[in-house]
Amino acid sequence: MTQDRILEIRDLQVDFDTEDGQVHAVSGITCHIDAGECLGIVGESGSGKSQTFLAAMGLLSRNGTVSGAIEFRGQNLIGLGIPALNKIRGDKISMIFQDPLTSLTPHMRIGHQMREVLGAHRGMGDRQADQVCLDWLERVRIPEAARRLRQYPHELSGGMRQRVMIAMAMLCDPDLLIADEPTTALDVTIQAEILDIMDELRRERGTAIALITHDMGVVARMCDRVQVMRYGAYVEAGLTDDIFYNPQHDYTKKLLNAVPRIDPEASIERPIPKPLAAGSKGNFLKVDNVEVQFKIRKGFFARPDILRAVDQVSFDVNPGETLGIVGESGSGKSTLARAVLQLIPPTAGNVSWLGTSLNDLDQEEMKAKRSDLQIVFQDPLASLDPSMTVGASIMEPLKVFEKHLSKDQMRAKVQDMMERVGLDHTMINRYPHELSGGQNQRVGIARATIARPSLVICDEAVSALDVSIRAQILELLMGLQKEFDLSFIFISHDLSVVWEISHRILVLYLGTVVELTDSDSLFRNPQHPYTKQLISAVPLPDPRLERGRARIKLKGELSSPIDPRARMRFLPSKLHLASQGYVPKLEERMPGHFVAEHDPIEELLV
């Protein structure tokens, strides 16, 4: 073992006893990580990537058994008692978990949870710990960081929760950082900042990083070496450049070929939207000047602030069309989706479906419309009932909207849909906690599409999927779209995916539209500075190109929509109008290409 070796794993076996028999999650793997090194572990969902390092943390579920050796600085972690492990976990070894909602304690404020780490490992008092916590929340670019310390996990967006997890993992400057899909829920600009922070830890403090990810662009940027994992074993290992430019195993080649790449010159075969009948333009789905506002109370007697989560947003969707919506976490993407479906009543504006306003429908009338309007939520574990089997969850829409089917017919449809989304039908009686994050996301997709709706809103529907399954799901969605004239509103922070599936793309910034046009035009000729910044931050699955790129960095950063000046970040020449609630106007620069007014980009660059 070398002097600077941080972690060494030898002949690791991880098995689980289940009702369906013993599952061999990890089968005799061997690897190591040295100080200051980043090892990438890639592979499909369920391949054993996470279980390998959960075993190192002593966090396997009760039905799991482990054998072999996991040595941290020469000390074997397997069989180590809980008190001894607790001195290492969170201090010398930290882990960023894949699912922040289930990793954060729901009834504890963010600040309390972060202070616990510093109190346990550094003996800090609350005041000193609060300052360290605040510094880290600001480093991971959480707006209004001081207020976030007082909030609960459910009050934050998925991306915000992920950034809290990253900050917590880095509080004690660990020797080993295990990052399990650390940027899955993050938009590209935040992802770039987080990767910069992780890279800084590695270079300046010698932190070793185990990076578990399905994002090959992140691997290309961060990793020195790569281990490719399948069915609990490593099938290929090598230097990052060798894996990308000279892969040897067929499985590695399959993974690389499935990676979406933004190429404005490439010809993408997207399903052709169905032409509208004469005089029916906008009568499919039309969103007109929708606003969603929330009152934020700072104290019992204080006047509440107004959070303008969605502000004067207008667009339409045609039959068979996919509208992509992109923007940073907190830009209002998910709030807008819920307002469209009337899950959140719009404060102002109107949403009409097939010429009928949804705003005015009562509960029963809206329920009838939901057979046509479905959503795939961002967090599958938060949207699936943990007490129901996955088969029962997928079958539920059939029980509501297709009551004429017999139980056997429903079960057959469920099994068919499971196979179509890449789930083995033998999983029909399993519960959500028995599936991986990617598998649970596929359950959500099957549940939303089984009743054949006309419009499906996909809120980060493929964010938790590995590249090969993601490619299959996108192909499935486009196949359903072509066959049934299905329409999508596709919300994602992954611009590569949005480029591949969307006919048009709407770019949101703090609840307002800054650019709207067709996909090809957006990537070939972006007009708004914010759009240019987003595109420049997309990681490329090419190590040489990615490491040599220069990102566009603009003055200021994502602030809170509570602050009326925040929307004027790209229009400082009219900052004096912010107090009047001014929203930069959309202008049609070219036919069908709408851009919010902004100052010249040269004046906005850092």
N, C-alpha and C positions, 0 to 999 in steps of 0.2 A: 504494500500500500504506500502511495506517495505521501510525502509530508503534508501537502496541502489538500489531501483528499478529504472532502466533507462527508460524503455519503457513499457507501458501497453496499450493494444488494447482491446476494449470492443465492442461487437456486431457490428463489422464493416461490412458495406454493400457497395459494389462497383458495379455500373451498367453502361452499355454503350448502347447508342442509335445507332443502325446501320440500314442499309437499309433492313436487314433481320429481324428487330424487336429488342427488348431490350434483351441484353445479361447480365445475372447475373454472373459477374466474381467472386465476393466474397460475400458469403451469411452468414452473422452473426457470424464471427469468433471472438474468444477471446483468448488472449495469453499475456505473459509478458516476459521480459528479465531483469535480474539483472546485476549489475556491475560485471565485470570479468567473466561473463557467456557466453557460446556459445550455441545458440539455432539453431538447424538444421531444415530447412523447406524443406521437400522432397515431390515429387509428379510428376505426368506426366506433359508434356508440355501443357500449357493452363489451368492448374488447379487453377490458381489465385495466385501462390506464389509471382511472381514479382509485380502484381498489388497491393497486400497488402501493400508492402513497398514503391511502387511509390506513393501510397496515403499518406503515412506518410511523404514523401518528398515534397508533393504538386506538383507532376509531372505527374498527370493523363492527358490524352489527353482531348481536349475540349468537346468531346461527353460523357465524364465520369462524373458521380455524385457519391458522397460519403456521408455516414451517419454513426453515431456511434461516438466512441471516440478513439483518438490516443493521448495518453498523454506521453510527453517526460519530465521526471523529474517533473511531476505534471502539466505541461502546455499542454493544448489541442491544437494539431497542425491543426485540421480540422477547416477551416474558418479563419485561421491566415493570415494576409495580407502578400503580397509579400515582402515588406521591412523587416518585422519581421522574415519571413521565411529565407530570405537571410542571416540574421545574424547567423542563426543556421546551415543552409545547408553548407557543405564544411568545417565547423569549428567544431561544437559540434556533428553533424551527417554527416557522409560521406557515399557515396555509390559507390561501384565498379559495373559498369554496365555490362550487359551480352555481349553487342556488342560494342567493343572498336572503331571500324571504324566509326560508326554513333554517338558515344559519344564524339569523339574528333573533333574539328573544322578543316576542311580540309585545309583552307587557312592560318592557323596560325602555326608557328613553335612550337615544343614541349615545348621549354623553355619558350616561351611567355605564353602559356596556363598554365603552372605550376606556373609561377611568378604571374599570376593573382590571384590565390588562396591565396598566401602568402601576396600579396599586399592588398587584400580586407579584410582579417581576422587578419593579423599580422602587417600590415603597414610597411612591409619590403621594402627597396630599392632594385633595380635590382641586385646589386653586392652581397648583403647578401642573397637575395632570390636565386640567381644562385647557391651559395654554398650549401644551403639546398637542392635544387632540385638535384644537382649533387650527394650529399650524398645519397639521397633516390634512385636515379637511380642505383647507385652502390650497394645499399643494396638489390635491387631486381635483381641483377646480369645482368645488361645490359652492354654488352661490349662496349668500347669506349663511355662511358656515356657523356663526354663533347661534342663529335661530334653529338650525338643524340639530344642534346638540340637545335641544329641549324637546325635539319631536320624537314620535314613535315610528318604527319601521314602516307601518302601513300608510303613513302620511307622506312617504317618499316614493318617487317613481322607481321603476326597476333599475334604471341606470344609476340613480342616486344611491340606492341601496348597495349596488355593486361597488361604487366608489367608497362608501363607508367601510365595506369589507376590506377593500384594498388598503385603506388608511389604517384600519385596525391591525392588519397583518404586518404593517411596516413600522408600527409604533416603537418597537424595541430593537430596530436595526438587526434583524435575525442573520445568523450565519447561513441558513438555508431557507429559501422562500419557495414553497410549493404552490404554484399558481395553476389551479384547475379551472380552465376556461376563464381567465381573469378579465377578458375584455368582451365576453359574449354579449352582455347587455349594454355595451357602451357604443356610442356613435364614434365615427372615425376620428374626429378632432380630439375628443377626450381620450380615445384609445391611444392616439399618438403621444399625448402628454403622459399618460400612465406608463407607456412603454419607455418613454424617455426617463421617467423616474426610476423604473426598474433597472434600466441600463446604467443609470448613474450609480445606483447601489452596487451593481456588479463591478463597475470599473473603479469606483473610488473607495469602496469599503470591502471589496472581495466577496460580496454575497454570492453564494451559489444559487442558481435558479433551476428548478425543475418545472418546465412549462408544458402543461397538458393542454392541448388545443387542437381544434379542427381547422383553424384559420392558417392556411399555408402561407399567406402573405406575412402574418405575424412571425411564423417560423423563419421565413426568409430574412426578415429583418433582425431578429433577436438571437437566434440559436447558433452555437458553435458546432454542435453535433445533434443528430436526430436518430431516435429509435422509432421504428415503425412497428406497431403492435396489432396483432390480429388473433382472435380466439385465445387470448390469455398468454400469448407468446410473442417474442420479437421475431419478425420475419426478415428485417433488414436494419442495419445500423451503419452509420458512417458520418463523415463530415457533411455539413449542410449543402455545400456546393456539389458534392458527389451525389447526394440523394436527389437533388433537383435536376442536375444536368446529365447524370449517368445512372439512373435507377436500374437495379438489377431484377428485383422481384416483380412479378406481374401485378401483385396487389399494390405496391408502391406506385407503379405506372398508372393503375386505375385511379388511385387517389388524386394524383397530379392532374390527370386528364379531366377529372370532375370539377376542378377548381374554376369558378367563373372568373373571367378576366375582362375588364373594361377595354373594349377595342372599338372606338367609334367608326372605324373603317370596315369592321366585320359586318357580315350580313346575318342578322338574327331573324329566324323564322318564328315570328309571334303569330298567334291566331288572329285572323282578320276580324275586327268588330263587325257585327251585323249592321247594315245600313238602317237608319231610322226612316220610318214612314214619313211621307210628306206632311209637313205641318206639326210634327210631333217632337221637334227638337227640344231637348231638356226635359221631356216628360218621363224619362226613365228614372234617373235620380238627379235631382237638382238641389244644390245647397246655395242659399242666397243670403249673403251678409250675416252669417251665423256668428253669434257672440256667446261665450260662456264665461261668467264671472263668479268668483267666490269671495265671500267675506272672511278675512283673516283677522281674528281677534288677538291683540297683544296683551290684553288685560281685561278684567271684569268691567271696569268703568271706561276703558279707552275706546275711542271711536275706531271701528274696524277699518283695516285697509282693504282696498278692492284689488283682487288678483284677476287680471284680464287674461285668462288662460287661452282663450280663443277670441280673436278680435277681427271682425268684419271679413270673414273667410267666405269666398264664393267659388264654386266649381260645379261641373256636372260630370256624370258618368253615363256612357252609352252601353247598350247591350253588347256583351262579348268583349268589353274593353277592360283593361287593367290600368288603374290610375295609381302610380306609386307616390307615396308621401314620405319625404325624408326631412331630417332636421335633428338637431341635438336633443338630448334628454332634457325634458322640461320645456320643449318648444310647443307643446300642445297637441302632438300627434294622436296620442291615445284619447285625450279628452275630446278632440274633434270626432274621432271614430264613435265614441259613446254618444256624443250629441247627435250624430247622424242616425244612430239606432234608437234614439230617445231613451237611452239608459241614463243619461244626464239631460234634463230639460234645458234647451238653449235659453239663455237670458234674453236674446233678441235674434231676429232673423227667422228664416223659414227653411224647412227640409221637406221636399215633396217627393213622393214615390208614385210613379205612373200617373202623375197629374193630381194626386191626392196629398194634401198637406198632412204630414205625420204629427205636427205640433198639436193639432186639435183633437187627436183621437183619444178615446178613453182607454182604460187598461185592457178590456176585452177586445176592442177593435185593434189595438196595437198587437195583442197576442196573436191574432189571426194573421197579421202581416209578417210575423216572425218566421213563418214557414219559408218566406222568400228572402228574409234578411237574417244572416247569421254572422257570427264572429268567432275567430280563433284567437284566444287571448295570449298575451305575451308569456305569462307564467303558468305552465300547465298544472303544476302542483297546487297552485292557489285557485284554479278554476275547476279542478276535478274533485268530486266528493271522495274523501279518503276511505269512507265506509262502503263504497260501491265498487264492484269489480269493473274492470275496463270495459267488459262486454256490456254490462248494465248501463254504464255511462254513454257508450256509443248508441245503445238501443233507445235511450230516453226520448230523443226527438221523434222516433218512429211511434212511440206510445202516445205522443201528443198530437202529431200531425197525420199519422197513417194508422189510425185505430182499427181500420178494416182488416189489417194483416193479422194472420195467426201468429202465435208465439214462435212456431217453427219457421215461418216465413221471415219473421223479424230476425231470428237468430242466423238464418242463412244469409240475409243481407248484411248483418254485422260481420260475419266471417268473411264475406266477399270484400267488404270495405276494408277490413283489417289487412287482408292480403294486398289490396291495391295501394295502401299507404306504407307497405313494408313491414307489417307486424304479422308474425306467425299466428295463425288462428288458434293455436294451442294456448296462447296467452289470454284467452277470453275470460278465464276465471281468476286471473291475477288481479292484485290491487295496485294502485298507483305507486306505493312505496316499494314494490317489488320490481319496478321497471326503472330503467335509466332515464335521465332527463330527456334525451332525444326520443326515446320510445314513448314517453308521456306526451311529448309534443305531437307525435303522430296520432296518438289517441284523440287529442283535441281537434286535429284536422279531420279525422274520420268522423267524429261527432258532428262537426259543423257542416260537412258535405253530404252526409248519408241521406238527408231528406231532399236532396237536389234543389237547393235554394237558387234564386236568381242572382243574388248579390252576396258575396262573402267578404267581410273585412278581415284581413289577416294582419294582426297586430304582432309583429316580430314572430311570425309563424314558423320560420325556419332558423331562428337565431340559435337554438340549442342543438341543431342537427350537424353531424359531421358532413364533410363535403360530398361523399358519394350518395348518402341518403338525401341530402339537400337537393342534389341534382335530380334524384328520382322523384322527390316531392314536387319540385318545380315542373318537371315533365308531366307528372300526374295532374297538377293544377291546370297547366296549359291544355292537357288532353281533355279534362272536364270542361274547360272553357270552350274548346272547339266543338265538342259534342253537344253541349247543352246551352250554348250562348251565355255561359256563366260570366258574370262580371266580378271584378275584384277591386277592392281598395287595398293596396298592399303597402303596409307601413313597415319600414325597416331602416336601421342605421347602416346596413350593408349596401353600399351603392353598387357593388358588383352584381348583387342579386337583383336589385331594383332595375339596373340597366338591362338585365337579361329578360325580365318578365314583363316590364311595363311598356304600355303604348305611350302614355304621357306621364310626366313627373311634376309634382307640386313640392316646392321647397318651402318649409316653414321656419320662421325664426321668431321665438317668443310669441307664438300665437298668431302671427301675421304672415301672409304670403309674400315671399320675396322674388320667386320666379316660378313660372308655369309654362311648360312647353312639351313638345314630343321628346321622347328619350334620345333620339339621335341628335337633335339640335342641342339638347342640354349638355351632352358630353362633348360634342364637336365644337360648340361655340357658346360656352356659359357666359352670361352677361353680368350677373350680380357678383360682387366681391365675396359674399358668403358662400355662394355656390362654388366659386373657384377654390375657396379655401377647403371646402368639403372634399372636392374631387382630388385636390393635391394631397390630402391626408389618407386616401385609400391605399392600404398596403398592397404592393404588387407581389405575386407569387414568383419572384425572380430575384435571388439573393444579390446579384451584381447590380441590377437596376435599382432595387429597393435601397441598398446601402448608399448609393450615390445620389439619391434624390434630394432635392431641396423643397421643403414644404412652404406654401404661402402662409405667412403669419400676419394677422391683422391686429391693429391696435385694439386694446380693450379685450374683454372676454364676455362669455355668456353671463348675463346678469339675471336679476329676477324680473318677471313681468309685472311685479308690484311697482317697480320703479318706472315712471313714465318716460324717463330719459333713456332707458335701455333700448327701446325700439329705434332710437335715433343714432345708434352706434355707427351705422353706415351713411348717415346723413347729418353729420355734426354741424353743417352750415345752417340747418333749421332747428337746432337744438332748442332755441328759444320758444318753439311752438310745442314742446313736449308737455308742458303743464296744461295745455289745452286739449290733451288727448289725441294729438295729431298722429296719424298713421301714414307712413310713406305710401304714396299713390302708386297703383299698378299702371304701367304704361305698355301699350302693345308696340314693341320695338320693331317686330317683324310679324307677318301674318301668323297668328296663333302662338306667338312667343311674347309672354307678358313678364315684365321686369319691374320690380319696385324701384322708385327713384332713389338714387344714391349719389354720393360725391365720387369724384374720380378715384380709382383704386390706388393710384400713386400717393394720394394724400392719406390713405388708410393703412398702408403697410407699416409694419413695425420697423 
